[in-house]
């Protein structure tokens, strides 16, 4: 049922951790604790990666990894930005109330932020539904503890922009709807440009995120003019339905795929500048969960393609406030995982993922670049680090099974190819020459992580 277990009663024994001062040897929880206990005055003695370990009744337990810094430039916050409730009017046998979604995200999955992004056709079905969602966002938003976003999903058929989620900074913004026949159904013949015009006219800061861009009937062809770098800074690379990263991935998308230029790799080659997140697109209204059950229907995702892992977004932000998270997402300071709350960073000679840098003709990076990947393993087992360049796999490195998952893994790749020879030129959405990198971590248990890309622009 998730954590915390309010009925838990027993003793948890902590493994010795030389890098932490103040950790008790044991912690006793009783019925009155509600499954929660607080340990104050813990202090790390080194700047490293920490993962506390414990044991209860013979079962090994471990905490999420934490990067330790004397003066951290940011914190890492975890959330699910794509959850459906019964207000979506789909999978009604499994969906629950939007209030349940925010409560589950905060108290069961222990997420830092969440967005219920219901389908517009469901929101528009009854006149009070949008106000219900607005009121719940206001009620559940608790800066410093939990952030709720106001959002909706807008679907557009093939040639019109595909599936997109819209997110607002404010909680009093309107939802998009065109009172005309072509707005109805699951594949409305309404251009996504109409959505962007509406959002800009709303006066509220927003961004949109394309997802499932290769789904048959609603795919997003990036080799067209349908792209707005200001409106859509992010790409949802994975959900429980599968991945739109690339063709022949380990997570084929349920609902059909396409040979068109509709994948993340296509978008990057064509000059789109997307950061990446993952979300659940969960229709059981359990954000941050790991659904190993069938929904009770042959059309549930577990039966359709067997991905019990509900994607999560990691955001690097200075504090847990809606504005701070919103700004970080717009600036692509984020990465994606299938489910583990693991650590990941990509660096290219000081340039971090999500960023772009102009490389002059005399810059040594013109001829050689060091790309450093640092990440934590979710569990013991083999892992592969794959460096992608210009949407194509450049190199991969296999890591051994018996590495210590309590520490950080670090892999450095050297790219000796001259930027002049490998740069993409005359791309539809960024004509000036550039090179784009990102990494994918293929871990044990069919878990994966994706960094946001970084870009080198040539003068």
Buried (B, 14 or more C-beta within 10 A) or exposed (E): EEEBEEEBEEEBBBBEBEBBEEBEEEBEBEEEBEEEBEEEEEEBEEEBBBBBBBBBEEEEEBEBBBBBEEEEEBBBBBBBBBBBBBBBBBBEEBBBBBBBBBBBBBBBBBBBBBBBBBBBBBBBEEEEBBEBBBBBBEEBBEEEEBBBBBBBBBBBBBBBBBBBBBBBBBBEBBBBBBEEEEBBEEBBBBBBBBBBEBBEEBEBBBBBBBBBBBBEEBBBBBBBEBBBEEBBBBBBBBBBBBBBBBBEBBBBBBBEBBEBBBBBBBBBBBBBBBBBBBBBBBBBBBBBBBBEEBBEEEEBBBEBBEBBBBBBBBBBBEEBBBBBBBBBBBBBBBBBBBBBBBBBBBBBBEBBBBBBBEBEEEBEBBEEBEBBBBBBBBEEBBBEBBBBBBBEEBBBBEBEEEBEBBBBBEBEBEBEBEBEEBBBEEBBBBEBBBBBBBBBBBBBEBBBBBBBBBBBBBE
